[in-house]
Amino acid sequence: MKNSEYALDTISINLFGLALQKEQKIEDALKILRLNKYLYPDPWFTHLNYAETLVKVGQTDEAIEIFRNRPKVKPDDHRTRERLEELVN
C-alpha cells in the first residue's frame, strides 16, 4: 500500500531546493535540485532552477548546456532563450 503522506512531488522538492538557496545553502540546494531533475526529468522548471543555481556557484558552462537543451522541450520558452543569451554573451 502506498502512503501518500510521505510522497514528494516535483513541486515540493523544487520549493525545498529554492528555500535552501534563499538561506544561502547553495551546495545543499544544488543536491536537492539535481535530485529533482533526476527524479522528474520532464518538467522544464526542474532543469531551469538547477541551471540557475549552477550559475550562482560559477558552473556557467554546465548551466549553458542545460539552457541550450531546454528549447528542444519547450520551444516557446522565451525566458530560457534570453537567459542563454545573457550567459553566452
N, C-alpha and C positions, 0 to 999 in steps of 0.2 A: 504494500500500500504506500502510495506516495504522499508525503506530508508537505502540503504547500506552505505550511507555516515557516519552513526553512528554505523555501525556494528563492533563489536570487535571479531576477531577470536582468536583462542588459541595462535597462534604465537605472535600476537600483545600484548596480555595480558602477556604472558610469558616474552617477551622482556621488558615490563614495570616493571614487578617484578624484573627482573635481574638488570635493571637500578637503581631501588630503592636500591637494595642490594649493588651495586657498590658505591652508595652515602652514604653507611653506615646507611641507613634507614631500618634496618633489620626487625623490627616489621611490618612496612608497607609492606615490600616485602613479608613477611610471609602471610599477609592477602590477598594480590593480588594473590600469587601463590596458596594459599589454594582455593581461589575462582576459579582460572583457573582449578585446579584439580577437583573441584565440577562440573563446567560447562562443562568441556571436559575431562571426565574420561578415554577415550580410548587412546589418545596419551601418549606414555611411558614417554616422556620428561616432561610432566606436573607433574608427580609423582616424577621423579628424581630431578628436580630442587627444588621442595618443600622439599624433603628429605635432600638435601644438605644444604638448608637454615636452616632447623631444627638443623642440626649438628652445624652450626655456633652459634646457641643460646643455645647449650648444651642439646638439646632434642634428644639425641642419640638413646634412646630406641624406640621412635616413628619412627625415621628415619630408624632404623634397620628393623622394621616391614615392612615399605614401600619397602626397598631393598629386603627383603625376598619374597615379593609378586610379584615383577616385573618379575622375570624369568618365572613365570607362563604365563605371557602375551607375553613376548619376550625372549624365552629361549636361543637364541643365543647372548644375550647381555653380552659380557664378561666384559665390564666396570662395570656393575651393580654387577656382581658376585665378581669382585675384590674389589670393594668399600665395599661391605658387609663384606668380609673377613677382610679388614682393620679395620672396625668399631668393629667387634666382637672380634678381637684379640688384 
